[in-house]
Amino acid sequence: MIRTETHLQIGSLLFEGLDQIDLTGPFEVLSRIPDATYRLYGRTAGPVRDVRGLRLTPDATIDEAPALDVLHVPGGVGQEALMDDERLLSWLRRQAEGARTVFSVCTGALLCGAAGLLRGKRATTYWASFHLLPYFGATPVNRRVVRDGTWLFAAGVTAGIDGALHLAAELRGEDVAKAIQLQMAYAPEPPFDSGTPEAAPPAILAQVQAASAPLTARREATARRVAARLGISPLGISPLGISPLGVPAG
């Protein structure tokens, strides 16, 4: 537990092709944490675009980042292009070594896995990539938010808000986290119960899986290659492509 009087250095990784909600959902929470400095760090100082084209600009480069108390790693389709970026992977390893919490959202977990940081961790990620976690030495846990030691994992996209609120409560107490939640008016009442593979109608699940199948296949090929590089022999991978969630891996 971090002492409430300790000033915090909080940083989020920014990269081309991330999913902006993986970044901006937690940003709404993390930027409101009292007595903290929050900044965005990019591979370069230039702006990037998220997967839907939203333009975002870092505050500084990763090389200019101080030792962070909280490192936030979002995901998105752009994660795939960084899985062999040794400069970035080395930075993640250095920051994770000293960070009090590494907060992974969505497929940010795969990026951390490529850095060799998930060995022995209980973790979660986006549902379509959930079955890939063993390739990085992690144990998949089908929960929206998973805490394992200094690591905090949020599942897909909007789960980052939940994870960030958990983190705010750990860092500054539940009352602070509750006040942040109220400031955000975060009281979700989705119009449909279709936000997980288990709840979505089978036809909708099949449609979304079909649309994401090429990306899922690329991610699996990369995960296999990274596992070989890291010397990891994953267990629990079904030869039929069935994820631990019990749904086809796409």
Residue pairs with C-beta under 8 A, 6 or more apart in sequence:
1 170
2 8
2 69
2 100
2 170
2 171
4 171
4 172
4 173
5 35
6 35
6 69
7 35
7 36
7 37
8 33
8 35
8 36
8 37
8 69
8 70
8 171
9 36
9 37
9 66
9 67
9 68
9 69
9 70
10 30
10 33
10 36
10 37
10 38
10 39
10 68
10 69
10 70
10 72
11 38
11 39
11 40
11 41
11 65
11 68
11 70
11 71
11 72
11 95
12 23
12 26
12 27
12 30
12 38
12 39
12 40
12 41
12 72
12 73
12 74
13 41
13 42
13 62
13 71
13 72
13 73
13 74
13 92
13 108
14 23
14 40
14 41
14 42
14 48
14 56
14 58
15 42
15 43
15 48
15 76
15 78
15 79
15 82
15 88
16 48
16 49
16 78
16 81
17 48
17 49
17 50
17 51
17 76
17 77
17 78
17 79
17 81
18 48
18 50
18 51
18 74
18 75
18 76
18 78
18 79
19 50
19 51
19 74
19 75
19 76
19 77
19 106
19 157
20 50
20 51
20 52
20 54
20 56
20 76
21 157
21 158
21 160
22 74
22 75
22 76
22 105
22 106
22 108
22 157
22 160
23 40
23 50
23 56
23 72
23 74
25 105
25 157
25 158
25 160
25 161
25 164
26 72
26 74
26 103
26 105
26 154
26 160
26 161
26 163
26 164
27 38
28 161
28 164
28 184
29 161
29 164
29 165
29 167
29 168
29 177
29 180
29 184
30 36
30 38
30 70
30 72
30 164
30 167
30 168
31 38
32 168
32 180
32 183
33 168
33 171
33 172
33 176
33 180
34 172
34 176
39 59
39 60
39 65
40 56
40 57
40 58
40 59
40 60
41 58
41 59
41 60
41 61
41 62
41 64
41 65
42 48
42 57
42 58
42 60
42 61
42 62
43 61
43 62
43 85
43 87
43 88
44 58
44 61
45 58
45 60
45 61
46 57
47 55
47 56
47 57
47 58
48 55
48 56
48 57
48 58
49 55
49 56
50 56
50 76
51 76
51 77
51 78
62 87
62 88
62 91
63 91
65 91
65 95
67 95
67 98
67 99
68 95
68 98
68 99
69 99
69 100
69 101
70 99
70 100
70 101
70 102
70 103
70 167
70 171
71 92
71 95
71 96
71 99
71 101
71 102
71 103
72 103
72 105
73 92
73 102
73 103
73 104
73 105
73 108
73 109
73 111
73 112
74 105
74 106
74 108
74 160
75 104
75 105
75 106
75 107
75 108
75 109
75 110
75 111
75 125
75 126
76 106
76 107
77 215
79 107
79 108
79 110
79 111
80 215
80 218
80 219
80 222
82 88
82 89
82 111
82 114
83 110
83 111
83 114
83 222
83 226
84 114
88 111
89 114
89 115
89 116
90 115
92 111
92 112
92 115
92 117
93 115
93 116
93 117
95 102
96 102
96 112
96 115
96 117
99 150
100 150
101 150
101 151
101 152
101 167
101 170
101 171
102 112
102 117
102 150
102 151
102 152
103 152
103 154
103 163
103 164
103 167
104 111
104 112
104 123
104 125
104 151
104 152
104 153
104 154
105 154
105 157
105 159
105 160
105 163
106 125
106 126
106 154
106 155
106 156
106 157
106 159
106 160
107 125
107 126
107 129
107 219
108 125
109 118
109 123
109 124
109 125
109 129
109 133
109 136
109 138
109 153
110 125
110 129
110 132
110 136
110 219
110 222
110 223
112 118
112 136
113 133
113 135
113 136
113 137
113 138
113 223
113 226
114 136
114 222
114 226
116 136
116 230
118 133
118 136
118 137
118 138
119 136
119 137
119 138
119 230
119 232
120 137
120 138
120 139
121 137
121 138
121 139
121 148
121 149
121 151
121 153
122 138
122 139
122 141
122 146
122 148
123 133
123 138
123 139
123 140
123 141
123 146
123 148
123 151
123 153
124 130
124 133
124 140
124 141
124 142
124 143
124 144
124 145
124 146
124 153
124 154
124 155
125 132
125 133
125 153
125 155
125 156
126 155
126 156
126 157
127 155
127 156
127 196
127 197
127 243
127 245
127 247
128 208
128 209
128 212
128 216
128 249
128 250
129 216
129 219
130 140
130 142
130 155
130 243
130 244
130 245
131 140
131 237
131 238
131 241
131 242
131 243
131 244
131 245
131 249
132 219
132 220
132 223
133 139
133 140
134 140
134 234
134 235
134 236
134 237
135 223
135 224
135 226
135 227
135 232
135 234
135 237
136 223
136 226
136 227
136 230
136 232
137 230
137 232
137 234
140 236
140 244
141 153
142 244
142 245
143 155
144 154
144 155
144 159
144 162
144 163
145 152
145 153
145 154
145 155
145 159
145 162
145 163
145 166
146 152
146 153
147 153
147 166
152 163
152 166
152 167
153 163
154 160
154 162
154 163
154 164
158 188
158 195
161 184
161 186
165 177
165 180
165 181
165 186
166 177
168 176
168 177
168 180
169 176
169 177
169 178
193 199
194 200
194 201
194 204
197 205
197 245
197 247
198 245
198 246
198 247
200 208
205 247
209 216
209 247
209 248
209 250
210 250
212 250
213 250
216 249
216 250
217 250
220 249
227 233
227 234
236 244
238 249
241 248
241 249
241 250
242 248
242 249
243 249
